[in-house]
Amino acid sequence: MKVYRDVSQFNVAKPILTVGSFDGVHLGHRKVIDRLNEIAASKNGESVIFTFAPHPRVVLSPQQNDLRLLTTLDEKIELLEQAGVDHLIVFSFTKDFSELSYTDFVRSILVTQLGIDSLVVGYDHKFGKNRKGDFEMLKGLAMAFGFELEKLDVLLSDDVNVSSTKIRHALQEGDIARANKYLGYPFRLNGTVVEGQKLGRKIQFPTANIETSDPHKIIPGYGVYAVNVLVEGKTYQGMLNIGTRPTINNNADHRSIEVHIFDFDQDIYQKQLELKFLAKVREEQKFGSIDGLRSQLEQDKLDVRHLLKNL
């Protein structure tokens, strides 16, 4: 997949394109992407996704700090490449661009600069200033500017529409099973190992404290989780606790993220880790003594090993 951050560098003979945030690149998005690739193959064209960075809300509502995303841009790029997309345009979202009308966006960027052959949109596609662009308007623009248009129906999973919003809600509730089902892959979190209080080491459960790499990345709800941990290209099993962080830092929601990696004893301070969430084990608890905490952690380890063995 070729990635463009400047549309002037784009030069494709027959672009079959779709536009959107694609946060999470979940099963609903995969339906759009699969159809995009099908059309591109049938027309001897190439599939193109047009997305934005930063997220529009970062530009339009900088005073708000509640934006939580399922994927960082790097994660999104990797997932889109895995989905078989030929080209990805990462367009710089600015205030000036936000003032562009839907008609002007289609005419000046999609048609004039990119030369689209076909446009594929999802069932709820809206775009342009104040999100006034919709499918009915788009049909008129397709006729006027001479490109083909296809609208896809909503993807249903157990009679529930798959959407980024519903996956975020599932993660906030700690419902990893539902989130992963809708994503089509295990939710993941990337971050750097930072200094902690080293309390876990004193009770034979050393943990790596994680600072997330993107302040807008969503963090699942409080609790203990079974995870796979990728360290320097090697995967380990582990159990992870998400809890209350007493001091403010760069983490979204100021939550602490601590992972105990099984069968692992290396110095990884300032190293990058990737966490893949596989199941929730229990809710966060407070304990009246160190012995009570240690006893629960020993049980958690048994539970997590059992869960991971049967996944």
C-alpha atoms as one frame of an Amber mdcrd trajectory, in Angstrom:
protein
   0.000   0.000   0.000   1.307   3.419  -0.942   0.689   6.237   1.555   0.359
   9.873   0.448   0.366  12.959   2.662   0.286  15.323  -0.293  -2.419  14.890
  -2.961  -0.139  16.446  -5.564   1.951  13.254  -5.394  -1.061  11.081  -6.262
  -1.106   9.806  -9.833  -3.337   6.788 -10.424  -5.040   6.072 -13.740  -8.339
   4.706 -12.390  -8.905   5.431  -8.679 -11.807   3.614  -6.988 -12.127   5.673
  -3.821 -13.898   5.921  -0.482 -13.688   8.676   2.138 -13.801   8.399   5.912
 -12.127   8.282   9.292 -12.012   4.456   9.424 -11.280   4.555  13.155 -10.680
   0.973  14.226 -10.873  -0.468  10.676 -13.594  -2.725  12.128 -15.877  -5.273
  10.446 -18.214  -2.554   9.177 -15.277  -0.804   7.534 -14.045  -4.109   6.136
 -17.300  -4.501   4.239 -16.714  -1.148   2.541 -13.055  -1.983   1.853 -13.864
  -5.435   0.451 -16.390  -3.924  -1.934 -13.940  -1.155  -2.844 -11.345  -3.793
  -3.761 -13.916  -5.821  -5.711 -14.896  -2.816  -7.824 -11.252  -1.890  -8.388
 -10.474  -5.423  -9.577 -13.514  -5.541 -11.883 -12.563  -2.232 -13.497  -8.832
  -2.885 -13.634  -8.479   0.078 -11.307  -6.855   0.643  -7.913  -8.496   0.995
  -4.492  -7.972   4.277  -2.646  -8.931   5.406   0.857  -9.043   9.118   1.656
  -8.749   9.864   5.373  -7.672  12.723   7.638  -5.047  13.641  10.202  -5.406
  14.997  12.734  -8.951  13.955  13.618 -11.362  16.818  12.722 -12.406  17.277
  16.362  -8.822  18.066  17.355  -8.917  21.026  14.970 -12.528  22.145  15.380
 -12.881  21.648  19.159  -9.364  21.944  20.636 -10.786  22.953  24.030 -12.387
  19.532  24.455 -10.215  16.684  25.733 -12.646  13.774  25.560 -11.758  12.487
  22.085 -10.961   8.766  22.303  -9.976   6.778  19.241  -9.757   3.030  18.618
  -6.605   3.307  16.515  -3.634   5.606  16.178  -2.733   6.700  12.656   0.118
   4.161  12.493  -2.221   1.355  13.602  -4.811   2.449  11.048  -2.224   2.421
   8.263  -1.148  -1.106   9.212  -4.730  -2.406   9.348  -5.670  -0.828   6.011
  -2.635  -2.390   4.391  -3.647  -5.778   5.820  -7.108  -5.233   4.302  -5.557
  -5.052   0.834  -5.985  -1.347   0.066  -3.739  -0.151  -2.775  -3.430   3.529
  -1.817  -4.036   5.628   1.294  -4.284   9.424   1.214  -3.777  11.024   4.637
  -5.132  14.523   4.083  -4.166  17.323   6.457  -7.360  18.510   8.169  -7.298
  22.254   8.820  -9.810  24.953   9.743  -9.666  26.289   6.186 -10.463  22.859
   4.805 -13.396  22.520   7.222 -14.986  25.562   5.580 -14.978  23.901   2.161
 -18.445  23.008   0.900 -19.218  19.404  -0.007 -19.605  20.319  -3.678 -16.238
  22.080  -3.719 -14.567  19.145  -1.989 -15.882  16.699  -4.580 -15.111  18.966
  -7.523 -11.728  20.399  -6.535 -10.172  17.442  -4.712 -11.864  14.180  -5.660
 -12.498  14.987  -9.320  -9.921  17.606 -10.351  -6.920  16.562  -8.252  -7.492
  12.827  -7.826  -9.496  12.056 -10.968 -11.762   9.458  -9.347 -13.463   6.863
 -11.493 -15.819   5.589  -8.773 -16.807   6.530  -5.231 -17.975   3.958  -2.658
 -19.731   5.253   0.482 -21.183   3.683   3.607 -24.858   3.716   4.563 -24.434
   6.747   6.864 -22.070   8.797   4.726 -22.152  12.517   5.493 -19.439  14.996
   4.724 -18.434  18.606   4.100 -19.061  21.751   6.131 -21.555  21.026   8.940
 -21.830  17.478   7.495 -24.440  18.690   5.018 -23.294  16.374   2.253 -25.386
  13.204   1.965 -26.095  10.470  -0.551 -28.827  12.363  -2.393 -26.513  15.314
  -2.968 -23.750  12.956  -3.970 -25.905  11.321  -6.661 -26.309  14.716  -8.320
 -22.579  15.404  -8.110 -21.783  12.003  -9.615 -23.976  12.789 -12.607 -22.542
  16.289 -12.954 -18.887  15.281 -12.761 -19.078  11.880 -14.428 -18.029   9.357
 -11.803 -19.810   6.198 -10.662 -21.328   5.946  -7.187 -22.179   3.003  -4.937
 -23.808   3.024  -1.489 -23.381   0.088   0.880 -25.914  -1.140   3.427 -25.113
  -1.363   7.122 -23.282  -4.475   8.305 -25.319  -6.381  10.879 -23.768  -8.543
  13.580 -26.354 -10.248  15.791 -28.834  -7.566  14.666 -26.566  -4.790  16.008
 -25.018  -2.257  13.648 -21.231  -2.447  13.882 -19.842   1.032  14.499 -16.788
   2.677  16.029 -19.022   4.307  18.654 -20.414   0.960  19.837 -16.932  -0.533
  20.027 -15.754   2.420  22.128 -18.682   1.896  24.495 -17.834  -1.797  24.805
 -14.215  -0.990  25.654 -15.204   1.629  28.206 -17.360  -1.017  29.877 -14.490
  -3.503  29.789 -16.414  -5.777  27.425 -13.392  -7.010  25.498 -15.238  -9.968
  23.985 -17.824  -7.726  22.307 -15.261  -5.129  21.231 -12.985  -7.746  19.670
 -15.932  -9.411  17.929 -16.897  -6.149  16.238 -13.298  -5.167  15.487 -12.515
  -8.550  13.957  -9.163  -8.648  15.803  -7.902  -8.149  19.395  -7.943  -4.539
  20.570  -4.403  -3.289  21.012  -2.594  -0.588  22.916   0.945   0.665  22.328
   3.077   2.507  24.827   6.388   3.056  26.581   7.505   1.373  29.801   8.064
   4.030  32.484   9.228   4.037  36.102   6.622   2.975  38.653   6.594   2.526
  42.408   7.969  -1.034  42.072   5.485  -2.371  44.618   4.746  -5.423  42.496
   8.362  -6.548  42.593   8.235  -6.701  46.403   5.443  -9.309  46.258   6.925
 -11.336  43.368   4.612  -9.786  40.770   6.773  -7.191  38.971   4.845  -5.025
  36.536   5.710  -2.795  33.616   3.982   0.586  33.868   2.805   1.792  30.475
   2.437   5.323  29.137   0.273   5.230  25.996   1.815   6.569  22.800  -1.206
   8.694  21.828  -3.214  10.809  24.327  -6.358  10.281  22.227  -6.166   6.469
  22.241  -9.020   4.890  24.170  -8.151   2.856  27.263 -10.509   0.043  28.350
 -12.436   0.265  31.623 -10.977  -0.563  35.016 -10.225  -4.205  35.670  -7.841
  -7.113  35.155  -7.312  -8.447  31.633  -5.636 -11.372  29.907  -3.243  -9.999
  27.289  -0.517 -10.889  24.859   2.503  -8.608  25.121   4.808  -7.926  22.181
   8.331  -7.006  23.369  11.057  -6.438  20.765   9.391  -8.734  18.262   8.614
 -11.565  20.692   5.160 -12.342  22.128   4.600 -13.189  25.796   1.478 -13.842
  27.844   0.529 -11.591  30.698  -2.103 -10.132  32.977  -2.815  -6.438  32.979
  -4.475  -4.129  35.463  -6.126  -0.845  34.558  -6.848   1.315  37.569  -6.987
   4.838  38.951  -3.866   6.929  38.486  -3.340   9.341  41.390  -1.446  12.007
  39.469  -2.078  13.681  36.121   0.053  12.583  33.168  -0.242  12.092  29.429
  -2.464   9.019  29.605  -6.015   9.384  28.341  -8.379   9.428  31.340  -5.321
   9.366  33.664  -5.633   5.621  34.122  -2.739   3.469  35.275  -1.801   0.569
  33.025   0.391  -2.125  34.590   1.226  -5.452  33.019   2.805  -8.496  34.651
   4.508 -10.465  31.882   4.664 -14.214  32.463   8.043 -15.989  32.352   9.863
 -12.716  31.748  12.702 -10.999  33.617  14.305  -8.258  31.545  14.972  -4.558
  32.003  12.586  -2.898  29.550  12.389   0.667  30.874  11.802   3.116  27.992
  11.108   0.216  25.628   8.007   0.090  23.441   5.373  -2.566  24.127   2.255
  -3.633  22.277  -0.623  -5.054  24.323  -3.319  -7.217  22.756  -6.450  -7.523
  24.906  -7.925 -11.020  24.797 -10.353 -11.275  27.745 -11.435  -9.576  30.952
 -10.731 -11.561  34.120 -12.374  -9.485  36.854 -13.208  -6.003  38.067 -10.679
  -3.829  39.874 -10.585  -4.479  43.628  -9.084  -2.938  46.758  -7.428  -5.189
  49.312  -6.981  -4.717  53.039  -3.533  -6.282  53.146  -0.520  -7.148  51.018
  -1.168 -10.843  51.648  -4.706 -10.468  50.338  -3.410  -8.759  47.199  -0.730
 -11.391  46.628  -3.257 -14.209  47.044  -5.595 -12.621  44.488  -2.758 -12.053
  42.014  -1.793 -15.709  42.259  -5.382 -16.669  41.471  -5.495 -14.131  38.620
  -2.386 -15.695  37.100  -3.977 -19.139  37.166  -7.193 -17.753  35.658  -5.354
 -15.903  32.906  -3.226 -18.913  31.955  -6.396 -21.012  31.768  -8.163 -18.414
  29.633  -5.246 -18.034  27.230  -4.832 -21.787  26.921  -8.440 -22.106  25.790
  -8.634 -19.129  23.441
